[in-house]
Amino acid sequence: KAGLLVEWSMPNVILTSSFHSVADELREKRLIPPSGASVVFVPTAGDTYPERPWIDADRKALVGLGYRVVDVDLKDVSANELRGRMSGYDMVFVAGGNTTYLAEHSRRSGFGTVVRELLGKGTLYVGSSAGSILAGPTVAPFVREDSVEFPSGFVAENPACLALVNYVVLPHDQVPEFAKAHDELVASRSNATFVRLTDREYRVATV
């Protein structure tokens, strides 16, 4: 495994609606590591879909940036296993898909604990869509919609997410059907903080 790079010192959390749509801008602004960096790619959120073109596009963008990309699934692993498999990488990239499914496997695996340890050692967290929602405090606003796509027998027991940021990302806000759903969500949950992102927007944070 490659050791962590030291050529950049920027915010350590980047949340996108669609990573491949903003990858070039992130590189130009030096918000992501230079070519040659190593990436842990978490595709777990895509499990509930027969085709996952958004995951393919994000992985292709990472490879196009000159990164070495290694997949790590969150299913059926322990925190100790994740710690061993994810240590020494420059970036943890969490791809999009079913956010509630992703959050549940994140909780079961101890992913949040491992991520915080890695962030403390200089690793960068990058989320795309569901991966960005996971960085917030909860997936509760999406559970009902997501549950339609759960595999047979799958139960989501806890809506808690990583809480790397204190807001819930609402991705793909440029799509009318998503924007309408976001309007309703924001209006119905006045006690929550939301950040709406189009596929050309992103947020950065330091944890």
C-alpha positions as a printed NumPy array, in Angstrom:
array([[  0.   ,   0.   ,   0.   ],
       [  1.208,   3.466,  -0.796],
       [  1.926,   5.744,   2.111],
       [ -0.072,   8.909,   2.582],
       [  0.942,  11.765,   0.339],
       [  1.908,  15.101,   1.842],
       [  1.711,  17.415,  -1.156],
       [ -1.582,  18.985,  -0.111],
       [ -3.105,  20.257,   3.129],
       [ -6.715,  21.107,   2.476],
       [-10.1  ,  20.329,   4.066],
       [-10.362,  16.594,   4.682],
       [-14.019,  16.077,   3.702],
       [-15.413,  16.754,   0.223],
       [-19.092,  16.149,  -0.437],
       [-20.381,  16.037,  -3.994],
       [-23.659,  15.303,  -5.709],
       [-21.839,  13.685,  -8.627],
       [-18.084,  13.362,  -8.245],
       [-17.265,  12.784, -11.893],
       [-19.082,  16.027, -12.775],
       [-16.754,  18.125, -10.592],
       [-13.563,  16.043, -10.598],
       [-11.672,  18.358, -12.936],
       [-12.582,  21.431, -10.894],
       [-11.515,  19.747,  -7.666],
       [ -8.18 ,  18.883,  -9.248],
       [ -7.687,  22.404, -10.614],
       [ -8.346,  23.86 ,  -7.175],
       [ -6.003,  21.287,  -5.606],
       [ -8.707,  20.105,  -3.247],
       [ -7.861,  16.484,  -4.026],
       [ -4.475,  14.724,  -4.072],
       [ -2.186,  14.785,  -7.108],
       [ -1.848,  11.944,  -9.579],
       [ -0.437,   8.788,  -8.048],
       [ -2.59 ,   8.824,  -4.933],
       [ -4.266,   5.676,  -3.638],
       [ -8.034,   5.409,  -3.133],
       [-10.262,   3.058,  -1.163],
       [-13.475,   2.897,  -3.209],
       [-16.642,   1.892,  -1.325],
       [-19.332,   0.71 ,  -3.792],
       [-21.728,  -0.752,  -1.199],
       [-24.596,   1.696,  -1.815],
       [-24.951,   0.377,  -5.352],
       [-25.82 ,  -3.171,  -4.293],
       [-29.56 ,  -2.642,  -4.636],
       [-29.418,  -1.737,  -8.34 ],
       [-28.941,  -4.076, -11.335],
       [-27.011,  -1.378, -13.192],
       [-24.876,   1.329, -11.593],
       [-23.634,   3.739, -14.277],
       [-22.964,   6.5  , -11.718],
       [-20.551,   4.249,  -9.855],
       [-18.815,   3.307, -13.075],
       [-18.516,   6.995, -14.011],
       [-17.046,   7.98 , -10.644],
       [-14.551,   5.105, -10.666],
       [-13.535,   6.027, -14.228],
       [-13.007,   9.646, -13.141],
       [-10.75 ,   8.567, -10.274],
       [ -8.685,   6.365, -12.559],
       [ -8.546,   9.232, -15.059],
       [ -7.033,  11.433, -12.355],
       [ -4.17 ,   8.974, -12.119],
       [ -5.274,   7.328,  -8.87 ],
       [ -4.835,   3.707,  -7.879],
       [ -8.316,   2.513,  -6.939],
       [ -9.041,  -0.492,  -4.697],
       [-12.61 ,  -1.57 ,  -3.864],
       [-13.565,  -2.285,  -0.251],
       [-17.118,  -3.463,   0.489],
       [-18.673,  -2.715,   3.876],
       [-20.79 ,  -5.859,   3.991],
       [-19.883,  -8.65 ,   6.386],
       [-16.693,  -7.081,   7.705],
       [-15.6  ,  -5.887,  11.125],
       [-13.971,  -2.615,  12.083],
       [-10.663,  -4.43 ,  12.586],
       [-10.869,  -5.892,   9.09 ],
       [-11.674,  -2.49 ,   7.621],
       [ -8.861,  -0.893,   9.576],
       [ -6.397,  -3.354,   8.087],
       [ -7.703,  -3.061,   4.545],
       [ -8.094,   0.74 ,   4.481],
       [ -4.975,   1.948,   6.255],
       [ -2.286,   3.726,   4.282],
       [ -4.542,   5.109,   1.546],
       [ -4.798,   8.776,   0.629],
       [ -8.544,   8.867,   0.034],
       [-11.686,   7.043,   1.095],
       [-14.283,   7.437,  -1.636],
       [-17.893,   6.464,  -0.889],
       [-20.024,   6.049,  -3.997],
       [-23.744,   6.679,  -4.471],
       [-26.799,   4.476,  -4.445],
       [-29.198,   3.513,  -1.667],
       [-28.251,   5.686,   1.283],
       [-30.15 ,   3.801,   3.997],
       [-28.669,   0.48 ,   2.876],
       [-25.23 ,   2.106,   2.925],
       [-25.758,   3.663,   6.355],
       [-26.819,   0.361,   7.883],
       [-23.769,  -1.492,   6.575],
       [-21.603,   1.42 ,   7.686],
       [-22.977,   1.06 ,  11.215],
       [-22.665,  -2.727,  11.319],
       [-19.073,  -2.677,  10.098],
       [-17.816,   0.105,  12.348],
       [-16.91 ,   2.125,   9.257],
       [-17.502,   5.447,  11.019],
       [-14.94 ,   4.724,  13.711],
       [-12.364,   3.689,  11.134],
       [-13.036,   6.746,   8.96 ],
       [-12.507,   9.122,  11.863],
       [ -9.233,   7.395,  12.702],
       [ -8.102,   7.721,   9.102],
       [ -9.107,  11.382,   8.877],
       [ -6.954,  12.014,  11.928],
       [ -4.01 ,  10.51 ,  10.069],
       [ -4.421,  12.661,   6.96 ],
       [ -6.779,  10.621,   4.801],
       [ -9.352,  12.488,   2.687],
       [-13.044,  11.491,   2.712],
       [-14.907,  12.062,  -0.558],
       [-18.591,  11.307,  -0.967],
       [-20.724,  11.162,  -4.069],
       [-24.518,  11.414,  -3.638],
       [-25.323,   8.721,  -1.023],
       [-21.7  ,   8.858,   0.076],
       [-22.186,  12.54 ,   0.845],
       [-25.44 ,  11.96 ,   2.713],
       [-23.612,   9.339,   4.789],
       [-21.225,  12.033,   6.017],
       [-24.127,  13.84 ,   7.702],
       [-25.928,  13.074,  10.972],
       [-28.796,  10.879,   9.776],
       [-30.418,   9.107,   6.857],
       [-33.875,   9.348,   8.444],
       [-35.373,  11.581,   5.71 ],
       [-34.7  ,   8.885,   3.101],
       [-35.595,   5.639,   4.873],
       [-39.144,   5.306,   3.561],
       [-38.138,   5.889,  -0.056],
       [-35.027,   3.73 ,   0.186],
       [-36.828,   0.799,   1.791],
       [-38.599,  -0.008,  -1.485],
       [-35.231,  -1.104,  -2.904],
       [-33.998,  -3.158,   0.059],
       [-32.992,  -6.768,  -0.667],
       [-35.299,  -9.433,   0.71 ],
       [-34.835,  -9.797,   4.458],
       [-32.755,  -6.657,   4.864],
       [-33.682,  -4.49 ,   7.844],
       [-32.301,  -1.044,   8.595],
       [-32.136,  -0.769,  12.368],
       [-30.551,   2.641,  12.913],
       [-30.658,   5.808,  10.743],
       [-27.481,   7.281,  12.237],
       [-24.72 ,   8.273,   9.816],
       [-21.096,   9.339,  10.265],
       [-21.806,  12.876,  11.549],
       [-18.682,  14.268,   9.933],
       [-20.805,  17.335,   9.131],
       [-23.929,  18.626,  10.885],
       [-26.15 ,  18.866,   7.805],
       [-27.896,  16.494,   5.424],
       [-26.91 ,  16.736,   1.764],
       [-29.73 ,  16.737,  -0.784],
       [-28.072,  15.721,  -4.07 ],
       [-29.057,  16.126,  -7.727],
       [-31.016,  19.281,  -7.02 ],
       [-30.921,  20.29 , -10.687],
       [-33.329,  17.44 , -11.536],
       [-36.929,  18.723, -11.237],
       [-38.293,  15.615,  -9.503],
       [-35.508,  15.697,  -6.935],
       [-35.858,  19.449,  -6.424],
       [-39.584,  19.053,  -5.76 ],
       [-38.948,  16.252,  -3.267],
       [-36.293,  18.406,  -1.603],
       [-38.759,  21.318,  -1.284],
       [-41.204,  19.038,   0.529],
       [-38.481,  17.56 ,   2.713],
       [-37.132,  20.929,   3.818],
       [-40.641,  22.191,   4.551],
       [-41.56 ,  19.131,   6.623],
       [-38.403,  18.978,   8.75 ],
       [-37.803,  22.439,  10.134],
       [-35.498,  21.118,  12.858],
       [-32.99 ,  19.661,  10.369],
       [-30.28 ,  21.432,   8.406],
       [-30.093,  20.608,   4.706],
       [-27.621,  21.535,   1.987],
       [-28.935,  21.21 ,  -1.548],
       [-26.37 ,  20.37 ,  -4.223],
       [-26.64 ,  20.168,  -7.983],
       [-24.299,  17.827,  -9.821],
       [-22.005,  20.801, -10.478],
       [-21.709,  21.757,  -6.808],
       [-19.858,  20.422,  -3.78 ],
       [-19.079,  21.256,  -0.156],
       [-15.794,  20.988,   1.728],
       [-15.247,  20.632,   5.463],
       [-12.526,  19.951,   7.995],
       [-13.102,  17.339,  10.69 ]])
